């Protein structure tokens, strides 16, 4: 199976370049890992790899169309929304809202 490397530490890109099939940092208010995508791509090139060989997935992506478009423009390949570990009555409306964001033009 693909090995997706999480984290955003000093040696994360070394691990991605050595044996990762992708990078999946968490988007947090006080730290934007998207700004580090060019550095990841450079590290992959230094290792002789095509940057496209390690897609970027953002965990806890904001479920808003403009934010998702900005992530895509920055080089993010996949957005992962948070889903609470709650009963279906709490989760299903959130999933419906996520679906609505994704289907709006």
N, C-alpha and C positions, 0 to 999 in steps of 0.2 A: 504493500500500500504506500501511497505518497507520504513523505515525512514533511510535515508542516511545522516550521520552527516558530514558536511564540517568543515573546519577550522583546525588549528594546534596550538591552544593556550594551556595554562596551564590546563584548565578544559575540553578540548575536549574529552579525553579518558573517563572521568567520564560520560559524556553524552552518548558516544557510549556504554559504559558498562551498563548504566541504561536503555536506551530505544532505542538505535540505532540498525539498521540492517546492518550497514556497515559504513565505513569511506571513505571520498573522499577529500583528501587534494589536493592543487594545487602544482604542481612541479614548483619551481622557481629557477632561477640561484643561488640566495644567500641563499637558504634554501632547504635542501633535506629531506622531510618528510619520505622518505623510510627508513632512518636510525632509525626512531622511531617505526617501525612496531613491533620489539620485545617488546618494552614497552607497546604498545597497547595490544599485546597478553597476556602479564603478567597482565595487568589491567583487561582484560576480565576473565582470570583464577581466579583472586582475587574475582571477582563478581560471580564466579560459572558458568561461561559461557565457552563454547568451542570457541577458537579463530576463528574457521571456521564459526561460527555463524555470524560473522561480516566481510565480505569480504572487501578488500581494493581496491578502484578504484583511479587511479591517473588522475587528470584533467590536461590537457595540456601536456600529455606524448609526448616525442619526437618520431616522425614517422620514426624511424630508427631501423632496425632489431636487431642490437647488443644492443641498449639501451632497447628495449622491452624485449629481453631475459634477460638482467640484472635485469630489474624490476620484471619479473616473478620469477627469482631465489631468489630475495629478499622478495618474499611473496605477490607481487601485483597480484590481481585477474583480474583486468580489467584496460585497458588503454583507456583514452578518449582523442581524438585528438581535437585540436581547429579548428573551421571552422568559417571564417569571415562572418559577416552579409553583404554580397556583392551580386551583381547580379550573376545569374547562370553561366555566362561566366567566372567569376573569381573563383567560388566555384567548379564547376565540374572538372576542371583540378586538383585541390587539392585533391578532393575525389578519382580521378583516381590514383594519386600518392600514396595516403594512401592504396588503394586496392592493388597496385603493391607491396608495402612493405609487406603487409600481405600474399600475395600469393607466394613470393619468398621462396625457400627452403633453 
